[in-house]
Amino acid sequence: MKIALAQINATVGAIPRNGDLVIETLERARAAGADLAVFPELALTGYPPLDLLDRPSFITRNLEALERVAAATGNLPAAVVGFVQRDPTCEGKGPPKAEEGPPKAGKGLYNAAALCAEGKVRSIHCKTLLPTYDVFDEARYFDSARENRVAEFQGMRLGISICEDIWNDALFWGRLSGHRQYDEDPIEGLVAQGCDLLINVAASPFTEGKRAVKREMFAAAARRHRLPLLHVNLVGGNDSLIFDGWSNVFDPSGEIVAQARDFAESLPVWEWPTGSVGPTGPVDADVEGKGRARDAAPPGPFEETTTEEIASICEALTLGVGDYVRKTGFQSAVIGLSGGIDSAVTAALAVRALGADRVLGVSMPSQYSSQHSQDDARSLAGNLGIAYKVIPIRGTYDAYLETLGPHFDGRPFDIAEENIQARIRGNILMALSNKLGHLVLSTGNKSEMAVGYCTLYGDMSGGLAVLSDVPKTMVYKLAEFLNRRGEVIPASTIAKAPSAELRPGQFDQDSLPPYEVLDPIIRAFVEEGLYSDEITARGFDRGAVDRTIGLIERNEYKRRQAAIGLKVTRRAFGYGRRMPVARGKDAP
C-alpha cells in the first residue's frame, strides 16, 4: 500500500479553497501511485478557526466540503482529512430526533478526521484530548470523543488519532519530570483494539526546540507499541502561529523512514509493506529505546529539512511573514529603516518572504539620526535590492515642538519629545500604507516589547510585528545567519551599540542591563514562569531582576495594543499569555 503524506497549507476560513486544495492534492497523489493520502488536522477549516466555530453556517460549509472530498475519492485515492463534526444530539445544536433521546450536555462539535474512500465517508474519528494551554483553547469549542474506533481500510486496521491525542504517553512523559497533562492515553485504547498502523494528523505550531521533543515522543510511541507511526502536520502561517510541517513516518523501532520537507507544502509517498508489520503488544522497555522491534519498515522518501535551530527560526519567520501578507490580502510591505539591526533583519526576512520587488524601505532621519545609521540604512536597501525612500522628519518634528511648546510649560526635554519622533515616523509609514497598499511591518524585538522600550502609535505601528517573539540576542544570531552567503546586513549595523537615536548620545545600555543578561531574565520570567527569588538563585543581580520584572509588568498595556506577532519561542506575548493590565503591584 502506498500512502501519501499530504502536507498542505490550509487557510483559516477559506473552506472552498481548502476543499479544492485537498482534491488537487489527491489528484497529485494518484499520479504518484498512492492508495491513501493523509491530510492534517482541520484541513478543511484551517487551524485555528477560533470563534468562526460559533457560526452554524461555517460548520455546514465545512461538512459540505467534506462531502465533496468524499465524492472525489470515487476516482481518486482514499483520504484521511481533518474537519469539524457536528453532534446534533447535544444541547444548543437543535432539538434531537425522537429516537435519539434527551439532549446531551456539551458543545455539539468535535475536532474530527474522516476516512473517505470509494466516494463515501467510511468512518469518523474524533479528538479526545483538547489542549487548553498556551495558544490552545480547544475545550472552548469542542467536546472530547466519547469513543474512538480503529478504521478498516483494504483489510488493514488504522489507528487514527488527532494531534494532542498522541502527546500523553505515561512512560515517555514520566521520564520528563511528570509533564503528563491528562489521565487518558487514546493511543493505548486504539492499540488495544488491534492496529496495523498508527496515524496522527496534526496542526502543531513551530516553536524553538519543539522538533526534538516531537522526534523523541513519536519514536517512543512507535517502539512501545511496535507499530509504524505516520504523522502528518499542517504547514504555513495563520496569524501568529507558524506550522512547520515536518511530517514523517517512524518504523516500529522508532527510526524515521520517510520525511516531508519543512516550511513548505510537500507530498512524499511512503510504501507500507503491509505483510511485514503488525502489533506484538506494548513493550514498555522499548520506550527507552533499548533494542529494535522486529519487522522494521524499509526506508521511504526523505525530503530536505533544516537541522540547525537558528535556520529553522529563520525559515519559520520567513513563512510567517509571507503567509500573513498573502492571507490578509496584501501584496507588499513597507518597513522603516533606522540603520539598526532590528529593522535590517525585518527587511531581510521580508525580502526572503515576498521578493525584493515587493518591499519598500523608508529612512526617516531626524536631527538626532547619526550619519552612520543613515548610511547603513541605504547600504542595506542596496544589498537587498529594494526600493528606498528618504523622508526627513525634522521639519515636522519642529512644527510639533512649536505647537506643543506653550503647553509643555517650560519643562525640560524628556520622553515626550522622544516619542513624538517615533509617532511621526509611524504616521508616515501608515500614510504610505494607506496610499500605496503596503502592509507596515513593525520591527520591535521581544526584549524591547517586554520592558516597554517601544512607543505606542510610533515604532509599534503596523500590521505584523515580525520580531516581537525574537529576543535581541537572537536577532543578532539571525543577522549572522542571513549573512552566511555574503553580506546582506552591513557589518557596521551588527557591530554598533543599539540605540533608538531619539536624543543625543542615547544607547540602550544606558538604562538596561546588557542584552546577554536581560534576555535570560526575560526568558525565565515570561517563558518559564519563574519569579524574583528563583531567577536570582541562578546568579543574576537581584536589582536587575526586580527592575526587569517591574518593567515587564508595567508595560502589559502596551503589548495589548501591539500588532500581531509571529510566535517562535515557547511563550510569546499575545493571546497565548493572558495577563491582566490593571493588577495589584504585590501580585506575584
N, C-alpha and C positions, 0 to 999 in steps of 0.2 A: 504494500500500500504506500502511495506517495502522498505526503501531507505538506501543504504549503503554509509557511508562517507568514500570514498576511498582515504585515506591519504597516498600517496606514495612518495617515494624518487626517483625522476627522475634525471638523469644525463644530464647536458647540452651537446647537440650534439649527444648523443647516441640514435638516433631516433629508429633504430630497437629494441634495448634493451628496450627502454621506451615503445614501442608498445607491446612487449612481456609482460612487467610488467603490462600494462593495461589489457591485455587479461587474464593473470594469476589471476589478482585481480578480474576480472569479474567472473572467474570460482569459486573463493572462495566466492564471493557474491552470486552466485547461490546456492552453498552448504548451505549458511546461510539463504536462502529463500528470497533474495532480488528481487524486481521487477525492481529497478533502482539503479545504482551506480553513484555517483557524484565524479569526479576527479578534481585535482587542475588546476589552470591557467597554460597554456602552458605545460601540462603534457607530450605531445609528443616530444617537443623540449628541455625541461628543461628550467629553468629560472635563470638568464637572458641569452638569446642566443647572445646578442650583435651583432657584425658585421658578425657573421655567417648568419645573415638575409640578407646580401648583396649577398649571393651566390644563384643563381636560383636553383641549384641542391639541396640545403638544403631545400628550400621551397617545391620542388617537392617530396623529400623523406618524408617530414612531411605529405604531402597530401596523399601519398601512404599508409603511416601508418594509417592515419585516415580511409581510405577505408578498410583496413584490420580489424581495430577495429569495424567499422560499420558492416562488413560482419559477424564478430563473434557474434554480437548481434542477429543473426538469431536463435541461440541456447542458448544464454546467456542473462542475464538481459540487459535492456537498459542502456545506458551510457550517461552522460554529460561529455565531455572530452575537455580539452584545447588544441588548436593547432593554427597554423598561416594560415590565409585565404588569398588567392591571389585575387586581383581585376584586371582582365586583361584589363579593360576599362581605366585604369589610364596610364598617360604618363610614359614612361620608362619601361613598362611591355609588350611591343609588341604592334603592331597596333590592334585597336579594330575591331571587326567584323562590317560589314556594318550596320547591324541592331542596333548596339549599339551606333551609332552616333559618334561625335567627342570625342577624348580622354579627360578624366577629369584630372584636376590638382591633384597631390597627390603622395604618395609613392607607392601605389598599394598593401599594405599589411595591414592586420588587425590582432590584437590580438583577437582571437575568441574562442568560445566554441560551440561545436556541440552536438545536441541531436541525438543520434544514437539508433535506435530501429528496431527490426524485419529485421535485415540485411541491413538497409539503413541509410544514413544520413537524418534525418527527418527535421531538422531546424538548422540554424546557427545564432549565436548571437555574435555581435562584441562589443568590448570595446569602450566606449565613452570618458571617462576621461583618459588622458595619462599623467602620472606624469613625471615631468622634474625637480625634486629637489633631493638633497642628492645623493644617488646612482642610481637614476632612470633617464633614458633618452629615454623614450618610443616614444616621438614625433620625435626623430631622425629616427625611423624605421617604425612607424605605422601611419595610418590615423585614425581619430575618426569615430566611427559608424555614418552613415548617418541617420539611424533609427534603432530601436530595437523593435521587436515584442515579445509578450509572446509566449511560446511554448505550444502546446496541447499534452497531454500525458494521456492516459487512462481516458479520459473525464475530466481531470483537467487542469488548466491553470497555467503554471510555469513561474514566472518572473525571468529569468536568467540574472545575471549581473556578471561582472568580476572585482574583487579586488577594484581598486580605485573608481569604479562607485558607491560604497556604502559609500564612505568617504566624502560626500559633503552635508549632511543633514543640511539645513539652520538653523533649530531650535536647533539641537544639537551643532553645531559649533558656533552658535550665543551666546550660553551660555558660550563658552570658549574664550571670548575676540575676536570674529570675525576671527578665523583662517580658514575660509572657502576659498578654493583655486579656485573654479570655479563658474560660474554663473548658470550652469545647474545641476539639480539633476536627473540622469537617473532613480532612483528608483521611483520617483514620476510619471515619464512617464509610467513605467511598471504598477504601481498600477492603474493608470487612465484607463488602458485597461481592468482591471478586472483580479485579480490574486487570486489563492488559496494558493500559496506557493511562497515565495521568496527564490531564490538560488543564493549564491555568491561563485564563485570559485576564489581562490586567490593564489598568491605567495608573501606573505607578510613577509619580513625578521624580525627576532627577534631583538629587542633592549631592553635595560633596561627600564622598566616601561611601555612598549607599550601595554602589555596584558590588563592592567587595562583600558586603553583608549578604546581598541577594545571591551572589555566586555560592557562598558557603551554605546558605539556607536551602537553596534548590538542590544542591549536591547532597546535602544531608537527608532531604526528603526522598530523593531517588535511591540512595543507599539503604535507608531504613526500610523502605517498602520493597526494595529490589524490583523496581519498575522504571521504565523510561518515563521521563517527565518533559513535556513540551510546554513552553511558556511563551506567550505572545503578548507583547506590551505595546501600548499606544506610542506614537511618535508625534512630535510637533509641539507648538506653543499655544496655550489657551490662557489668555490674560497673564497672570503672574506665574503660572505653572508651566514647566517645560518637561516634556516627556521624551526620554532618550531612546525609546525603542529597545535595542539590545535584546531582541527575542532570541531564544535558544532552545536546544534540546539537550537534556542530560541523560546519559545512559544509566543502567541500573547500578553501575559502580560509581556514579557521581561525576563522570567525565563529560565535558561538553563535546558533543559530536556534531552539532550543527549550530550555526550562529548567523543572525542577521546583522546588517550594518547598524550603527548607532547614529542618531540625529538625522535620519533620512528614511524615507519610505523604502521598503525592501520586501522581496518575495522569494526567499530561498525555499527550495523544495527538498524535504528530507524523506528518504525511502525507509519505511519502517519494515524491518524483517519480521513479519507477523508470526512466523513459525519459530523464532529463536528467543523470544522474551516472554515472560509470564511471571505472575506473582508467586513467591515462595513463602509469603507471610512476613510480618515485620521482623527485622533483625536489629534489635536495639543497639548492639555494639557498633553496627555499621555507621551510626550517626557520627561516630568519632573518626570514621574514615579508615578503619582497620580492615585490611584485605579488600578484595574486589568481589563483587557479586558475579554470579555466573551469567553467561549469555549476554555480555555487553554488546550494545548495538555498534555496527561499523560506523566509521566517520561519515558525516554528511557534508553539505556545503558550508564553507566558512567565508564570511564577508569581513572586510577590514573594519576594525573598530579602534577607537582611541584607547590607549592604555595609561597614559600619563594624566594625572589628576588635573593639572593646570590646562592641558589640552582639552580635556572633557569640559571644563568650566568655560573655556573659550568657545567651544562648539555649542554648548548649551545657550550661552548668551547670544551668539550669532543666530541660532534658530529662533530663540525667543523674540529678538528684535524683528527678524524677517516676518515671522508669522503674525506678530501683533500688528505690524504695519499693514500687512495684506488683509488680515481678517477683520480689521476695523475699517477697511475701505480706502486707506491712503495708498499712495504710490511712492512717496518720497519723504525725506526727513530733513530738518534743519537743526543745527547744533551751534550753540555759542562757543567759539574757540577762544579761550583765555590765554593760551600758551602753556597751561598747566597740564599735568598728567591725566587728570580725570576726563577732561574734555577731549584730550588726544586719544585715549583708549576708547571712549564712547564713539568718536568719529571713525576710528579704525574698525570697530565692531559693526558699525552701521554700513560701512563700505563692503565688508565681508558679507553682510546680510542682504543688501539691496543693490550693490553695484555703485561705482563712483559717480555715474551719471544721475543717480537719484539721491545724492546727498549734497546739501549746501552748508558750508561753514561760514560763520559770521564773526568777525572780530569787532568788538565794541570798546575801544580804548577810552579811558578817562585820563585825567591829568596824573593819576597815580599809577597808571599802567607802565611798567618798565619797557624799555626798548627791546630787551632780550625776549620778553614774553610776546610782544608783537611779532618779532622776527620768528620765534618758534611757531606761532600760530600760522604764519604764512608758509613756513617750511613744511609744516605738517600737511597743509592743504595741497602743496605741490607734490609731496611724496605720495599722497593718496589719490591725486588727480581729480579732486572735487572742485566744484565751483566755489568761489571765495569772494566775500564782500567785506569791506571795512566801513563801519558806520560809527564814527566818533560820537561819544555821548557828552562831551564836556559842555557844549552849549546848552543842551537840555538840562544837565545837572546844575549849571549855573542859574538857569531860569527857575528851577525848583528852589534853590537856596534863596534867590531873590524873593520869591513868593512867600516862602516859609520863614525867612529871617525875622520879620517883625513878630512872628508868633512863637519864635524859639526863645524870646525874652533874654537875648544876650548870653545864652548858655554855651558852654564850650562844645567843640566838635566831639561827637561820640557816635554810638552805634546808629543813631537816627540818620546822620549824614551818610554813613557807610551803606546802610540798607537802601537808601534812595538810589544809589548807583546800581545795585543789584536789581531793583524793581524797574528801573528804566530799561535795563537790558532784557528783563523778562517781557516787558511790554513790546519791545522791538521784535523779539522772536515771535511772540503771539500775533503781532500785526503781520509779519511775513507769512505766518501760518495761515491766517485768515485770507490774505490776498493771493498767495501763491499755492495754497493747498498742501503745504508740507506739514508733517507731524513734528512737533517740537519734542526732541529728546533731551530730558534733563540729565545732568551729569554728576550729581552728588553721590558720594560713596556711602557705604554703611557706617563708617566711623563718623562722618560728618552728620549723617541723619540721626545717629544715636545721641550725640552730645549737643545737637542743635546748632552746629556750625553751618547753617544754611538759612536762607532768607525766604520767608513766605512771600509768594507773589513775585519773587525775584528769581534766583537761580533754581528754586523749586518749581517754577512754571514749566508746564509741559504735559504731554500725554502719556509718556512712558519714562520711568526712572530706571535707566539701564543698569546702573551700578549700585542701586540702593541696597543690595544684599551682598555687596563685594567690599570687604574691609580694605582700608587704604594699603596695607601691606600686600594684599592680594592684587590690588590694582598694579603695583609695581611688578609683580610676577607676570601679570598679563601683558604688560608693556614689554617685558623681556621676551616673552614667548612670541608676541607679534613681530618682534624684530629679529627672529632667528634666521630668517631667509633674506635679510637685508634691512637696512634702516627704514622703518616706517615712521616711528615716533622719534623725533630728534633726540639725540643723546643728551643735549643740554636740558631738555624738558625732564628727562629722568633724573639728571644729576642735581638740579637745583632744589633748594629747600621749598616746601609747599607754602604758598601764600595766596590769600584772596585778593591782595593788592587793592584794598579799599581805603588805605591810609598809608602815609609814607613809612617805609621800613617795617611793614607788617609781615609776620611769619606765624604759621600755625603753632609752632612750638613755644611761642611767647606765652601762651596761656593754656596749652595742653601738654600732657606727658608725651614723650616720643611715641610715634605710632607703634613701634615694636613693643612698647609697654601698654599703650592704650588698647590696642586691638585684642590682646588676650584677656584683658579685664572685661571688655565688652562681650567677648565670646562667652566667658564664664557666666556673666550675669544674664545675658539675653538668651543664649542657646542652651546653657546647662542649668539655668535656674538657680545659680548659687548667689549667696548674699555676702555682705562685707567680711564677716569673720572667716568664712570658708575661702574666699578669694585671697584675703590677706595671708591665710595659712599657706598659700602657695608661694609666698615670698614677695608679694607686692607691697609697696608702701601703703599704709593704711590711709593716709591723706589722699593719695592719688585714687585709691579705690573708692573712698567715700565721695570724693568730688565727682568722679566719673558716674557713679550710680545716681548722684543727685542730678546731674545734667541729663542723664537718660530719662529719669522720671519726670523732670520738669518740662521736657520737650515733647511729651506724648502728644500735646495738642497740635504741634507742627506736623507730626507724622500722620495724624488723622486727615490732614488736608493735602497730603502729598500725592503725586501721581502714582499709578500702579507701578510696582517694581517687580523685576524678574527674580524669582527665588532660586538660589543655588546653594545655600547653606541649610543646616538642619533646622534653624528657626529664623525666619525672616520677619521684618516689620510688615504689618499688613493684617489681613483677616485671619492669618494663622496665629497671631499673637494679639490677644484681645485684652487690652489694659484700660482701666478707667482713667479718664482725664482728670476729673475732679475727685481727689482722693486725699485721705489724711497723710500728713507728712511722716507720721510714725508707722505707716503701713509697710510691712516688710516686702 
